[in-house]
């Protein structure tokens, strides 16, 4: 792998109670931090979601209520986890569309804004889909020549994702010499306002609604609707942005 890092790059993977970032919760997180000197730090832990784990979810990742009963809730470890992510760029598999938005929302419920400004995001799945169109298991076989054992275990998945990423850099000449900033641009051609993608920006750079009857209208011009969202069942991370806009317009 020929990638020059100016600061650590974190690969992470989540297992959850489901796919709804508002209603569901994390049950396992695995984090692999790659330092500029190529040294590694790895952390994996179970998390008590504070709710029953559906059988359908347990059937996928193998984590049951009994396994998390005595584990800490995310709020108890959120600050330490945030510190571990601090001043790092972030990578994962389909992470820009699932893991990052999910973690953003979990941190928001703890009163923590994440990710930090300037954080670069690399989605290994995006690279794979644009180059080959496959799943993580197929990606692992394609790039690494191996069979992915224990799929849907967060630690196995995050390690496989890192190996696939290294294989991608070795395989594609246009990516092999790219910087983290260039890979971030390659993976994230859209400008993200909130990770639930309820908001976006128009050509003038204004924050606008990305859904519903006021889609493409600026939040500043529809403060009543913005306040309705704040008072309703929307992602807390989205509400945080809306509160700032409402406060700025009211001052």
C-alpha positions in Angstrom: 0.0 0.0 0.0 1.4 3.3 -1.1 -0.5 5.9 1.0 1.2 8.8 2.7 -0.7 9.8 5.9 -0.3 13.2 7.5 -2.4 12.1 10.4 -4.1 8.8 11.5 -6.7 7.1 9.4 -9.4 5.2 11.2 -11.3 2.2 9.8 -14.4 1.3 11.7 -17.5 -0.9 11.5 -20.7 -1.0 13.5 -23.2 -3.8 14.3 -26.6 -2.4 15.3 -30.1 -3.4 16.3 -31.3 -2.3 12.9 -30.9 0.2 10.1 -33.0 3.2 11.4 -30.5 5.8 12.7 -33.3 7.4 14.8 -34.8 4.3 16.4 -31.9 1.8 16.4 -28.7 1.6 18.4 -25.2 0.3 18.2 -24.4 -3.1 19.8 -20.8 -3.5 18.7 -18.0 -1.2 17.4 -14.6 -2.1 16.0 -12.0 0.5 15.3 -8.6 0.1 13.6 -6.4 3.2 13.7 -3.6 3.3 11.2 -0.9 5.8 12.2 1.4 7.7 9.7 4.3 5.4 10.7 2.1 2.4 9.7 1.7 1.3 13.3 -1.8 0.1 14.2 -4.2 0.3 17.2 -7.3 -1.9 17.3 -10.3 -1.7 19.7 -13.5 -3.8 19.6 -16.2 -3.8 22.2 -19.8 -4.7 22.7 -22.3 -1.9 23.7 -25.6 -2.2 25.6 -28.1 -0.6 23.3 -30.7 0.0 26.0 -33.3 -1.9 24.0 -34.0 -5.5 22.9 -32.0 -6.7 20.0 -34.4 -8.0 17.3 -34.0 -11.6 16.4 -33.5 -10.6 12.8 -30.5 -8.5 13.7 -29.0 -11.2 16.0 -29.4 -13.6 13.1 -27.1 -11.4 11.0 -24.4 -10.4 13.5 -24.8 -13.1 16.2 -25.0 -10.6 19.1 -27.8 -11.3 21.6 -29.3 -9.5 24.6 -27.4 -11.8 27.0 -24.1 -10.8 25.4 -24.7 -7.1 25.9 -26.6 -7.1 29.2 -23.5 -6.2 31.3 -21.8 -4.0 28.8 -21.8 -0.2 29.0 -24.3 2.1 27.3 -22.8 4.3 24.6 -23.2 7.4 26.7 -20.7 5.9 29.3 -18.0 5.5 26.7 -18.9 8.3 24.2 -16.3 10.8 25.3 -13.4 8.3 25.2 -14.6 7.0 21.8 -14.8 10.5 20.5 -11.3 11.3 21.8 -10.0 8.1 20.0 -11.5 9.4 16.7 -10.2 13.0 17.2 -7.8 14.5 14.7 -8.2 11.4 12.5 -9.6 10.8 9.1 -12.2 8.1 8.7 -12.7 5.1 6.4 -15.1 2.2 6.3 -17.2 0.0 4.0 -20.4 1.8 3.0 -19.5 4.0 5.9 -20.6 7.3 4.3 -24.1 5.9 4.0 -24.5 3.8 7.1 -21.7 3.7 9.8 -20.8 7.4 9.8 -24.5 8.7 9.9 -25.3 6.1 12.6 -22.3 7.2 14.7 -23.1 10.9 14.1 -26.6 10.3 15.5 -25.4 8.3 18.5 -22.9 11.0 19.4 -25.5 13.7 18.9 -27.7 12.0 21.5 -24.8 12.3 23.9 -24.4 16.0 23.1 -21.2 15.5 21.0 -20.9 16.9 17.5 -19.1 14.5 15.1 -17.1 14.3 13.0 -14.8 17.2 13.6 -14.5 19.9 11.0 -12.0 19.0 8.3 -12.3 15.2 8.8 -11.8 13.4 5.5 -14.1 10.4 4.7 -13.1 7.5 2.6 -15.7 4.9 1.7 -14.1 1.7 0.5 -17.5 0.5 -0.8 -17.8 3.5 -3.1 -14.4 2.8 -4.6 -15.3 -0.8 -5.1 -18.7 -0.1 -6.7 -17.3 2.4 -9.1 -14.6 0.0 -10.1 -16.1 -3.5 -9.7 -19.7 -3.4 -8.3 -19.6 -6.1 -5.6 -20.2 -6.8 -1.8 -17.6 -6.9 0.9 -17.3 -10.6 0.8 -16.8 -10.5 -3.0 -14.4 -7.6 -2.6 -12.3 -9.5 -0.1 -12.1 -12.5 -2.5 -11.4 -10.2 -5.5 -8.7 -8.0 -4.0 -7.2 -10.3 -1.4 -7.8 -13.7 -2.8 -9.3 -14.9 0.5 -12.7 -16.1 1.8 -14.1 -13.8 4.4 -14.8 -15.9 7.5 -17.1 -14.7 10.2 -18.7 -12.0 8.1 -21.0 -9.5 10.0 -18.7 -9.6 13.0 -17.5 -6.0 13.4 -13.8 -6.9 14.0 -13.7 -9.3 11.1 -15.4 -6.8 8.8 -13.2 -3.9 9.7 -10.0 -5.9 9.2 -11.3 -7.2 5.9 -12.2 -3.6 4.8 -8.7 -2.4 5.6 -7.2 -5.3 3.6 -9.6 -4.5 0.7 -8.6 -0.9 0.8 -4.9 -1.8 0.6 -5.7 -4.1 -2.3 -7.5 -1.3 -4.1 -4.5 1.1 -3.8 -2.2 -1.6 -5.2 -4.6 -2.4 -8.0 -5.6 1.0 -9.3 -2.7 3.2 -10.5 -4.9 6.4 -10.3 -5.6 5.7 -6.6 -2.3 4.1 -5.6 -0.5 7.5 -5.3 -3.6 9.5 -4.1 -3.6 11.4 -0.8 -6.3 11.0 1.8 -7.7 14.3 0.6 -8.0 13.0 -3.0 -9.6 9.8 -1.8 -12.0 11.8 0.3 -13.0 13.8 -2.8 -13.3 10.5 -4.8 -15.6 8.9 -2.3 -17.7 12.0 -1.4 -18.5 14.1 -4.4 -21.6 15.5 -2.6 -21.3 18.2 0.1 -22.8 16.7 3.2 -24.8 19.1 5.5 -26.3 16.5 7.8 -25.5 12.8 7.6 -29.2 11.8 7.6 -29.3 13.8 4.3 -32.5 15.7 5.3 -30.6 18.9 4.4 -28.4 19.9 1.5 -27.0 23.0 -0.1 -28.2 24.8 -3.3 -25.9 26.4 -5.9 -25.9 29.6 -3.8 -24.5 27.7 -0.8 -27.7 28.1 1.2 -28.8 25.2 3.4 -32.1 23.9 2.0 -34.5 21.1 2.8 -33.8 17.8 0.9 -37.2 16.3 1.2 -40.9 17.0 1.6 -43.1 20.0 0.5 -40.3 22.5 1.0 -37.6 20.5 -0.8 -35.0 22.8 -2.3 -36.3 25.8 -0.3 -33.9 27.4 2.2 -34.2 26.6 5.9 -33.9 30.3 6.7 -37.1 31.0 4.7 -39.2 28.3 6.3 -38.3 28.6 10.0 -41.7 27.3 11.1 -41.1 24.1 9.2 -37.6 23.9 10.7 -39.0 24.2 14.2 -41.6 21.5 13.4 -38.7 19.2 12.5 -36.9 20.1 15.8 -40.1 19.2 17.7 -40.7 16.0 15.8 -39.0 12.6 15.4 -36.1 13.5 13.2 -32.4 12.7 13.8 -30.8 14.6 16.7 -27.8 15.5 14.5 -30.1 17.2 12.0 -32.0 19.0 14.7 -28.7 20.4 16.0 -28.1 22.1 12.7 -31.6 23.4 12.5 -31.4 24.8 16.0 -28.3 26.8 15.0 -30.1 28.2 11.9 -33.2 29.1 13.9 -31.1 30.8 16.6 -29.1 32.8 14.0 -32.2 34.0 12.3 -33.8 35.0 15.6 -30.8 37.0 16.9 
